[in-house]
Amino acid sequence: MSTPAAPGRRRILDRWRLVSPTGARVVSLRQLPKRERARLLAPSAFTTLNMVSGLSSVLLAFRGHFTVAAVLIAVSIVLDIADGFVARLVGATSPFGLQLDSLADLISFGLAPAILVHTWALDEWPVLAWLAAFFWLACAAFRLARFNVTIDPLADKRYFVGLPSPGAAAVVMATILALDSPQWGPGTGPWRAWFPLVVSVVPALLMVMTVRFRSFRTLLSPTTRPARVTTALVGLAIVLGLVLAPGLTALVVAYGYVLTAPLGVLTAPVRERILGEDAVAPPRRRMPSVFLPLDEEEADVEA
């Protein structure tokens, strides 16, 4: 039992203590100093804001505010990046934070882009729109679930298996920011149905495929002076581009990141020959299956 609190300040929860599934005692957050508590809760605060932004994007898409809804998806991408950066910075990563982050990503990068494409360009074809939205949501859920159950400490952290859900959502966001105009908006010319379908189906398929995409973690968390300078220059160029030409800049960044995977596969032999083995993705290690065959003795017992 925990130490009794001072008279007049005893709380109901003071009579209980946290115990992990293994039986080890766990320190409650309310027993920690305020500064330590804030450090541990900082990543979850960004995750919660990510969920708020994603839900707001969904509601605005239903009201026809497509550009603002797309901007909120971009805000969710920034918050998702900040969430992981802060977690690594303060050393506050945890299984709970991982699951909470995935649930927030499912809202912001699974549900929000699906609804946005549905309402932006496919609302005149309700069955087709429903299929496209469900396909995106299902692929995003599969991608996030696979990421959660196949975390390998020995895996190369420079690469993701499959297109990350924020990268896929960036394709939808950038397309709407660039084409939502009287000349190129939904319901005009050849863009009427096939282009929104391509925008929604291709990134969804890339999420569930096993093609590797660079994580650019070294760019986001530079450790050397040249790396810091490179990160600062890239960040400055993106910010200036978003201020001067937001639609074009978003298209270049989002579509350019998607193209890094096929270009990486095509140029891998040349890069390996010139720059060495470290310049290409290593062979992917197959994770052990959750469903294991029964031994003969166990099968006899079951029979």
Phi, psi and omega in degrees: 000152179282160180293133181302142179282168180296150180304137179087351181236012182289136178250159180299319183288348178294343180277358184238158176226154180274137178228132180284166178301335179276355181098353180287144180285141183242138179277126178287151179299327182287350177268355182268155174299154184301321182293318178293323178296318179295323179296318182287330183270352183301312179299321180294332177295317177294322178297319179296319177296327175300315178296319179300316180294318179296315179296320178297323177298318179299312183295321180289327177297320178295334180269001177088007179270072190292319182295315179295321178298320177293320178298322179292329173295321175298320177298320178297323178297315178298317179294324178294319176296316179296324178302307180294322180296315181294320180299317178289326182293317183265356180067040185245029177287143182204158176302323178297314179297324178296315180292320179297321179295320179293320178296320177294320179295326179296327177285311188282325185244358175250298183286313185299310178296324179298314179293323182295315178294320180301312185277334186285316189223351186240015184291341179281346177240082190300319181291314178298320179295318179296317180297317180295317180294316180294320180299317178297311182298318180296317179295320178296318178296318178298317181298315182290320179294319178296321178297319182293323186265355180239031177289117184245115179298337182269355182289154179287115184287356180283349188229148169257147172268107186090159179292124178301146182300323175297324177294322177294316179297329179296330178296314178297314182300313182294322180298316182290320178297325184275329189250358182278079180215165180303329182278326189236013182284183182294146176083019179236126172057214185289349180280001192300316184227316189289323182292314175302326178294318178297317181297328183269330185273316185297309177298325178297317178296320180294333178295324185264352177282167182259016176293137181275138174239141179294141179272338181055032178296325179294331178287323180280333180233071183291145181244346180243164181296313177300323179294322178295320178296317179298316179298318180296318180293317179296316179297319179295319179296319180292318180297314179298320179296320179292330178284317185276318182215078187299318182296312181295317180297317179297320177298315182297315182291312184291307182291326177296321178294320178297322182286346180297329181291303179297323177294324178295321178294318182291324184265002184301313180300320181291316180294323179293323180289323184271314188259349179102174184295333182291346183275353180237162180290135178289163177302137183284131178276128180284125179285146178296144182288150176287328181265109183255146179290149179283144172290164181299321180294319180293324179295323179294321179295317180296324179291000000 
